[in-house]
Amino acid sequence: MSDYLARLRPAEGAVHRRKRVGRGIGSGHGKTAGRGTKGQKARGAVRPGFEGGQTPLGRRIPHLRGFRPPARKEFAIVNVSQLVAFDRDAQVTPEALLERRIISALKDGVKILGDGELDRPLVVRAHKFSASAEEKIRAAGGTVELLPVGGQRGQPAADAPTK
């Protein structure tokens, strides 16, 4: 086996010699060093994004306006009406919502919104609740438990329990 590894070589024609430009006329890449004659490209002054005087792409397309906060939290949204998928007195957690495919990803947490009605008591654990969602869950005889929101995206909060 070790003899085989010692004889390993790249395939024929796979490895090329480095092109050494500007090393004399005998090299075949002397004098203008493959840049042709005269002009901006021969003199090495073309900055990235320059389009020869034409309005560059970066200035032709519309601007994205406004401020986009880099630490913005994005929550998976669940409406109260979707919680009827759970039985009476069930524990509704982000993991249970994922398992039942009510949400497709946890993102930075789960927010429960108040659209729809709830006809059974549930123990709902989520990172955020709208006022109307909280009201509807309590009116149905259920309880609301706030989970800590993670620090950075995909990271649990400092006080969140670890597995």
Protein Blocks (a to p, Z undefined) as FASTA:
>chain_A
ZZmmmmgccdehkaccdddehiajklopghjnonagghjklnopacehiaghpacfklmp
ccdedjddfkbccdddddfklmmmpcehiacdfklmmmnomafbfkjoccddfedcdfbd
cddddfbdcfklmmmmmmnopacddddddfbehiacfklccZZ
